[in-house]
Amino acid sequence: MSLHSNYAEIRDAVAKLCADYPGEYWRTLDDTNTYPTEFVRALTEAGFLSVLIPEEYGGAGLPIEAGCVILEEIQRSGCNGSACHAQMYTMGTLLKHGNEDQKQRYLPGIADGSLRLQAFGVTEPTSGTDTTRIRTRAVRDGDDYVINGQKVFISRTEHSDLMILLARTTPREECKKPSDGMSVFIVDMREAVGNGLTINPIKAMINHSTTELFFDNLRVPAANRIGEEGKGFKYILFSMNAERILIASECIGDARFFVERARDYAAEREVFGRPIGQNQGVQFPIARAYVELQAATLMVYHAAKMFDEGKPCGSEANMCKLFASEAAWHAADTCLQTHGGFGYTQEYDIERKFRETRLYQTAPISTNLILSHVGIHELGLPKSF
Ligand SMILES: Cc1cc2nc3c(=O)[nH]c(=O)nc-3n(C[C@H](O)[C@H](O)[C@H](O)COP(=O)(O)OP(=O)(O)OC[C@H]3O[C@@H](n4cnc5c(N)ncnc54)[C@H](O)[C@@H]3O)c2cc1C
């Protein structure tokens, strides 16, 4: 059904691995709010989470297109890649802007899975989407930075050895541009927790291992700063493009899951003496969801191609994330409606995936902010904020 045919062997291998983690596995985790440790371990051991790391550091050195195929297939299988997708792309900031010593220190471990870099700390309770107003401060003190502040919705921190953290090193008022004066650090969670970093889990609508973080005089070696002081915002934008393209591929995987489930149920379920899918009122919404899915697929792999060719693709990454997240949501709604009352029962997995796929209209960036980006940067309209 996918319009995309490259990396077919990887796609098949991922589907095979995911078959060992059926709906029952995810339902149990959901009930107990538990992290899918076994699933993540299996993906790690199979090498699927390190495909984007260059071969010289122990990865497969594949383009982002391959990462998209992996995440799409995970979601299509009914699994949830959000438990580990960050292990694929968070290292991008380190790879592109870190020094050789940092790369040698961390990338081989990330590639073989002995080091988990799955936490990306940007969002704060008071600044929200307005990242330039973050308040977490990192102040230089000898060979260290001392970090104070708070983050919210930082996912997988309890299942990560390292975190990429964005903090202010120069107050906003003292900078030429609001996006100046922020820096990026590699925080070693194994040393930080209990020594200035406190993690509190947040209970949410989905089983996402998201947390809030409190920094109280956490010391991070200056050697762990990535790139130049004050240029951190620019560095994380590169990683954010990768994140948006990869998450958009998860959305098309979700959309495929919903369309396939809706099609199968509509073909099987008989009411009034005929399959419900014979009624155009049931059939057409599924067909429409399929059309949107195919269009979203073209957008996602187009953005991935631009990223792989090293072309600027901020707008394409944003637009494909917006369109794919909406295609997934429309497919989810259609699938739920097609299943009637049974869509609400946990055993069909529709309600779980329905909740999970809704996230992508909010995170990692919300739809309005993407529309604002398109309005300003693609259409030349005035900025509203
Ligand atoms: C489960 C989960 C996991 C997450 N994981 C991470 C993570 O690992 N790391 C991380 O750093 N963050 C993470 N986030 C945070 C996520 O990126 C933010 O929630 C998201 O970017 C929106 O920010 P906010 O919640 O502060 O909303 P706000 O910025 O408060 O916005 C609220 C609403 O208002 C709209 N809005 C705000 N300003 C404007 C405007 N000027 N014009 C039009 N509309 C506007 C927004 O679009 C949004 O719909 C996660 C969030 C969730 C829910």
The ligand as a MOL file (V3000), in Angstrom:
LIG
                    3D

  0  0  0     0  0            999 V3000
M  V30 BEGIN CTAB
M  V30 COUNTS 53 58 0 0 0
M  V30 BEGIN ATOM
M  V30 1 C 3.4990 13.8940 25.2650 0
M  V30 2 C 4.4120 15.0590 24.9750 0
M  V30 3 C 5.7640 14.8260 24.7800 0
M  V30 4 C 6.6320 15.9030 24.5630 0
M  V30 5 N 7.9870 15.6750 24.4840 0
M  V30 6 C 8.8430 16.7320 24.4450 0
M  V30 7 C 10.2630 16.5420 24.5370 0
M  V30 8 O 10.7530 15.4020 24.6140 0
M  V30 9 N 11.0730 17.6270 24.5570 0
M  V30 10 C 10.5850 18.9040 24.4960 0
M  V30 11 O 11.3850 19.8560 24.5350 0
M  V30 12 N 9.2300 19.1330 24.4090 0
M  V30 13 C 8.3620 18.0750 24.3910 0
M  V30 14 N 7.0040 18.2960 24.3230 0
M  V30 15 C 6.4980 19.6560 24.2990 0
M  V30 16 C 5.8590 20.0380 22.9760 0
M  V30 17 O 6.8650 20.2470 22.0090 0
M  V30 18 C 5.0040 21.2780 23.2620 0
M  V30 19 O 3.8900 20.8630 24.0460 0
M  V30 20 C 4.5330 21.9490 22.0060 0
M  V30 21 O 5.6200 22.4710 21.2950 0
M  V30 22 C 3.5460 23.0770 22.3280 0
M  V30 23 O 4.0510 23.8970 23.3490 0
M  V30 24 P 3.1630 24.2390 24.6460 0
M  V30 25 O 2.6130 22.9490 25.1570 0
M  V30 26 O 3.9540 25.0560 25.5760 0
M  V30 27 O 1.9640 25.0830 24.0610 0
M  V30 28 P 1.8290 26.6880 24.0110 0
M  V30 29 O 3.0550 27.2990 23.4080 0
M  V30 30 O 1.3870 27.1550 25.3440 0
M  V30 31 O 0.6380 26.8180 22.9730 0
M  V30 32 C -0.7130 26.3860 23.2960 0
M  V30 33 C -1.5570 26.4810 22.0440 0
M  V30 34 O -1.5750 27.8420 21.5680 0
M  V30 35 C -1.1180 27.8940 20.2280 0
M  V30 36 N -0.3100 29.1100 20.0350 0
M  V30 37 C 0.6700 29.6010 20.8610 0
M  V30 38 N 1.1730 30.7440 20.3640 0
M  V30 39 C 0.5130 30.9970 19.1970 0
M  V30 40 C 0.5910 32.0180 18.2100 0
M  V30 41 N 1.4580 33.0300 18.3080 0
M  V30 42 N -0.2540 31.9560 17.1520 0
M  V30 43 C -1.1460 30.9440 17.0360 0
M  V30 44 N -1.2640 29.9340 17.9400 0
M  V30 45 C -0.4330 29.9570 18.9970 0
M  V30 46 C -0.2820 26.6490 20.0000 0
M  V30 47 O -0.2810 26.2720 18.6380 0
M  V30 48 C -0.9810 25.6320 20.9020 0
M  V30 49 O -2.0310 25.0070 20.1970 0
M  V30 50 C 6.1160 17.2280 24.4820 0
M  V30 51 C 4.7350 17.4400 24.6300 0
M  V30 52 C 3.8990 16.3800 24.8800 0
M  V30 53 C 2.4300 16.6580 25.0800 0
M  V30 END ATOM
M  V30 BEGIN BOND
M  V30 1 1 1 2
M  V30 2 1 2 3
M  V30 3 2 2 52
M  V30 4 2 3 4
M  V30 5 1 4 5
M  V30 6 1 4 50
M  V30 7 2 5 6
M  V30 8 1 6 7
M  V30 9 1 6 13
M  V30 10 2 7 8
M  V30 11 1 7 9
M  V30 12 1 9 10
M  V30 13 2 10 11
M  V30 14 1 10 12
M  V30 15 2 12 13
M  V30 16 1 13 14
M  V30 17 1 14 15
M  V30 18 1 14 50
M  V30 19 1 15 16
M  V30 20 1 16 17
M  V30 21 1 16 18
M  V30 22 1 18 19
M  V30 23 1 18 20
M  V30 24 1 20 21
M  V30 25 1 20 22
M  V30 26 1 22 23
M  V30 27 1 23 24
M  V30 28 2 24 25
M  V30 29 1 24 26
M  V30 30 1 24 27
M  V30 31 1 27 28
M  V30 32 2 28 29
M  V30 33 1 28 30
M  V30 34 1 28 31
M  V30 35 1 31 32
M  V30 36 1 32 33
M  V30 37 1 33 34
M  V30 38 1 33 48
M  V30 39 1 34 35
M  V30 40 1 35 36
M  V30 41 1 35 46
M  V30 42 1 36 37
M  V30 43 1 36 45
M  V30 44 2 37 38
M  V30 45 1 38 39
M  V30 46 1 39 40
M  V30 47 2 39 45
M  V30 48 1 40 41
M  V30 49 2 40 42
M  V30 50 1 42 43
M  V30 51 2 43 44
M  V30 52 1 44 45
M  V30 53 1 46 47
M  V30 54 1 46 48
M  V30 55 1 48 49
M  V30 56 2 50 51
M  V30 57 1 51 52
M  V30 58 1 52 53
M  V30 END BOND
M  V30 END CTAB
M  END
